[in-house]
Amino acid sequence: MRILLVGTGTLGGNLAEHLTRTAPQHELGLLDCDRGEERNLRNQPYFAHQVGKSKVESLAENLYRSSGARPQVVHKQLTASNASRLCEGYDLVGDCLDNHQARAALQAACRQRGQRLLHLGLAADYAEACWDERYRVPPDTPRDPCADPLSRSLSLAATLLFEKALESGHNYGCTSGDLHISRLP
């Protein structure tokens, strides 16, 4: 299966790393316009020497080093005018974006193309994987949920939700409270 991950920050970066290690049969594409920043190092799979570099190029380098994967990369901003063309040739698009305008453009393009679209999202203590048919693009929030200290942990939970949704066709969500931790004797 050819999967395009749109957005390679906390959600998309960690999902790409997970998929190349656990599902190497998938051909992966990465799309993002951002460059690595110092603040990304805490929750995203990048290294200090990659600050200032294209996230998709840096992630592709990291994936190759860890698993031999060679994803197709596109360092471009997704807009309403280019979304359809950028999603061409993929069986599934994974929405890992963090803003309303780009998510809406991606959703419109995939709906127009009849293309499968699976949305991943994070909030303060919540992660979800939701198929497009039941998804409403949320408004932008003033606070970036991916900057939260728990966001890396929740993004790893979101990768499991993505896999479960892909396998079953259902939508999934979880909160940090759902991840019950017990002290052992």
N, C-alpha and C positions, 0 to 999 in steps of 0.2 A: 504494500500500500504506500502511496506517495502522500506524505503529510507535510503541510506547510504550517509552521508556527509563526504567527504574526505577533511580534513583541518578544524581545529576548531579555527581559529584566528578571525580576524575582520569579514570576510564574514561568515564563517561556524559557528562560535560561536553565532553570532547574528541571523543567519538563524535558527539554532537549537532552540534557545530560542523562536523565533517567531512561529515556527511550533508546538512546544509542547503546546503553549498557544492557537493557533488559529485553529490547525488541529490535535487534539489529537488522531484522528482515525488512523493516520499513525504510523507505527512502525519505530523508528529511530535507526540508527546505526551511530557511530562516530568513525572516524579513523584519527589519527594524531600521530606523534612521538615527538612533541615538549613538552617542559615544560614551565610553565608560567614564564614570566619575568616581572620585574618592569615596563618596557616600554609598556607592553601589557595592563596595567590597564586603560589607558585613553580611548582606543577604543574597548576593548574586554570585554565580560561579565564575568570577573574574579575579585577576591577580593585579597587584600594584603596578607592575610594569605595563599593564594594558590600559591604565587610565589615560584618557584622551584619544584612544583608538576606537575604531568602529566596533560596536558590540558584536555584530554578526561575524565579522572577520575574527575577532578575538575568541568568540565562542566556538567557531569552526576549528580554530587552531587547538583549543582545549579539548574538543571532542575527538579530534584526530589523535592527539597525544594520549588520551585515556583509552580510546576504544578502536582507533583506526577508521572511524567514520569520516566520511567526506560529504557533509551536507552542501546543498546548493545555497549560496548566500546572496541576498539582495540588500544593499545598504541604501534604502530609499524611504521617504515618508509616504505612508499610505494615505491616499486622498480619495474623494468620491470619483474623481476623473481617472484614476489609475488602478483602483482596487480590482476591478474585474480582470484586467490584463495581468496583474501581478499574481492572481490566484489561479490562472490558467494552468492546466496540466496536473492538478493535484486531486486526489480522491477525497481528501479531508482537509479542512482548514481548522486549525486550533487558534482561537482568539485568546491571546494572552496580553491584550492591550490594557492600558491604564487611563484612557480618556474617552469621553462620550463621542466626540466627533469622529474619531477614527473607528471606534466600534460600530457606530451607525453606518459609516461608509462601507465597512467590511460586511456587515449584515445585509445591506441593500445589494451589494455586488453578488454575494453568495446566493441570496434569494433569487435574484434575476437569472443567475446561471443554473439554478437548481442544484447547487453544490452543497454537500454536507458540511455543516459548521457546528463546532463544539466550543462553547464559551467556557473559559475558566475565570474565576473571580475570587478576590479576597476582600474582606472587610476586617474590622478590628480583630475579631476572634473567630472568623467564619471563612470557610472555603467552599467553593461549589464548582461543579462541572454540569453544564446545562446545554442540552441540544437546542438549536435555534428555534424550533417550532414553539417552544414554551418560554423563550427568553425575551425579556424587555431590557433594552440598553439603559443602564442606570445613569443618572446625572453625575457630572463630575462632583467630587467632594473637595473641600478645601485642604483636607489632610490626606497625604499619600499613605494608604494602608500598607504599602510595600516597605515603608520606612520603619514600621513597627518592629520591635525586637523579635516578636513571635512570627513575623511574616515568612522567614525561611522555613521554620517548622511547618507552618500552615501550607506553604507552597509544596512541600514534600507530601503532605496529606493530599493536596490537590492533584498531584501526579497520580496517586492511587485512585482518586475519584475519576480522573480522566480515563485511566485504564478500565475501570469498572463500567463507566458510561459507554466506552468504545465496545466493550465486550457484550454488554446487555442492551444497549439502546435506551437506557433509562437515565434520569437526572439524579445527581447525588449532591449532598451537602454535608458539612460537619462543622462543629464548633470545637474550640480548644477544650471545652468541658466534655465533649464526647470522647475525648482521648483520655480515658480513665487511667490514672497512675496509682498503683498501690504499693505501699511499703512492704517489702518482704521480711519475714522473720530472720 
